[in-house]
Amino acid sequence: MALNHSRQRDAIMDFLSCRKDHPTAEVIYDNVKKVYPKISLGTVYRNLTLLADNGVVRRLRTRDSKDHFDADLSPHYHFMCNGCGCITDIFMNHTKELETAASELTPGMITGHEVFFYGTCPSCMKIKNEN
């Protein structure tokens, strides 16, 4: 499905495309509002849903119960800090071996996978070590 042009959607994509921290809809809204003061949080949510449903951005459903968004659709994994909740990319071989092993254990057909690694980021480790 081709998306109709929208200046607000373009602003959301422009913001999201230059970010590597996988922001939530609220963070995106706070920043896009600086350019489009009349934009509503609902408009941001609707556009993010539309973009995710159409495969233009990746929606990351995480343990913190918030959806985070990633404009980088290249194959990669994610790391989420258990302390501060930051999400970073892990660029490593996106292995088919995991899909092959999983397909042997499921009656369905696997078409892809997402992996999250969890742990402590360097900033939280530093704080922990200082205490």
C-alpha positions as CSV (number, residue, x, y, z in Angstrom):
1,M,0.0,0.0,0.0
2,A,1.4,3.3,-1.0
3,L,1.3,6.0,1.6
4,N,-0.1,9.4,0.8
5,H,2.3,12.3,1.3
6,S,2.0,14.1,4.6
7,R,4.3,16.8,5.9
8,Q,3.8,15.6,9.5
9,R,4.6,12.0,8.5
10,D,7.7,13.3,6.7
11,A,8.7,15.2,9.9
12,I,8.3,12.0,12.0
13,M,10.4,10.0,9.5
14,D,13.1,12.8,9.3
15,F,13.3,12.7,13.1
16,L,13.3,9.0,13.4
17,S,15.8,8.5,10.6
18,C,18.5,10.4,12.3
19,R,18.1,8.6,15.7
20,K,19.8,5.5,16.9
21,D,18.2,5.4,20.3
22,H,14.9,3.9,19.3
23,P,12.6,6.6,20.7
24,T,9.0,6.1,21.9
25,A,6.1,7.9,20.4
26,E,6.2,10.4,23.2
27,V,9.8,11.3,22.5
28,I,9.0,11.6,18.8
29,Y,6.0,13.8,19.6
30,D,8.0,16.1,21.9
31,N,10.5,16.7,19.1
32,V,8.3,16.9,16.1
33,K,6.0,19.4,18.0
34,K,8.9,21.8,17.9
35,V,8.5,22.0,14.1
36,Y,4.7,21.4,14.0
37,P,3.4,22.9,17.2
38,K,-0.2,21.9,16.4
39,I,0.5,18.2,15.9
40,S,-1.2,16.0,18.4
41,L,0.2,12.9,20.2
42,G,-2.7,11.0,18.5
43,T,-1.5,12.0,15.1
44,V,2.0,10.8,15.9
45,Y,0.7,7.5,17.2
46,R,-1.5,7.0,14.1
47,N,1.4,7.8,11.7
48,L,3.8,5.5,13.6
49,T,1.2,2.7,13.4
50,L,0.7,3.3,9.7
51,L,4.5,3.4,9.1
52,A,5.1,0.2,11.1
53,D,2.1,-1.6,9.5
54,N,3.5,-0.7,6.1
55,G,7.0,-1.8,6.9
56,V,8.6,1.6,6.7
57,V,9.8,1.5,10.3
58,R,10.2,-1.3,12.8
59,R,8.1,-1.3,16.0
60,L,10.0,-2.7,18.9
61,R,7.8,-4.1,21.7
62,T,9.9,-4.3,24.8
63,R,9.7,-5.2,28.4
64,D,9.1,-1.6,29.5
65,S,5.6,-1.9,27.9
66,K,6.3,0.9,25.5
67,D,6.7,0.7,21.8
68,H,10.0,2.0,20.5
69,F,10.6,2.7,16.9
70,D,13.5,2.0,14.6
71,A,13.9,3.4,11.1
72,D,16.9,1.1,10.3
73,L,15.3,-1.9,8.6
74,S,18.6,-3.7,8.0
75,P,19.0,-7.0,9.7
76,H,20.3,-6.4,13.2
77,Y,19.6,-7.3,16.8
78,H,19.0,-5.1,19.8
79,F,20.3,-4.7,23.4
80,M,18.1,-3.2,26.1
81,C,19.6,-2.1,29.4
82,N,17.8,-3.5,32.5
83,G,18.7,-0.3,34.4
84,C,17.9,2.7,32.3
85,G,15.9,1.0,29.5
86,C,18.1,2.3,26.6
87,I,18.1,0.3,23.4
88,T,21.1,0.0,21.1
89,D,21.7,-1.8,17.9
90,I,23.9,-4.9,17.6
91,F,25.1,-5.3,14.1
92,M,26.2,-8.9,13.7
93,N,25.4,-11.7,11.3
94,H,21.7,-12.2,11.2
95,T,21.8,-15.9,11.3
96,K,19.4,-18.2,9.6
97,E,20.6,-21.0,11.9
98,L,18.3,-19.7,14.6
99,E,15.3,-19.8,12.2
100,T,16.3,-23.3,11.0
101,A,16.5,-24.6,14.6
102,A,13.2,-22.9,15.6
103,S,11.4,-24.2,12.4
104,E,12.3,-27.8,13.5
105,L,10.3,-27.1,16.8
106,T,7.2,-25.4,15.4
107,P,4.5,-26.7,13.0
108,G,4.2,-23.3,11.4
109,M,6.4,-21.6,8.8
110,I,8.9,-19.1,10.2
111,T,9.5,-16.0,8.0
112,G,11.9,-14.0,10.2
113,H,13.0,-13.4,13.8
114,E,13.8,-10.6,16.2
115,V,16.2,-11.0,19.1
116,F,16.7,-8.8,22.2
117,F,19.6,-9.1,24.4
118,Y,19.3,-7.7,28.0
119,G,21.9,-6.6,30.4
120,T,23.5,-3.5,31.8
121,C,24.7,-0.6,29.6
122,P,28.1,1.1,30.1
123,S,26.5,4.1,31.8
124,C,24.6,2.0,34.3
125,M,27.7,-0.1,34.9
126,K,29.7,3.0,35.7
127,I,27.0,4.3,38.2
128,K,26.9,0.8,39.8
129,N,30.7,0.7,40.1
130,E,30.8,4.2,41.7
131,N,28.4,3.2,44.5
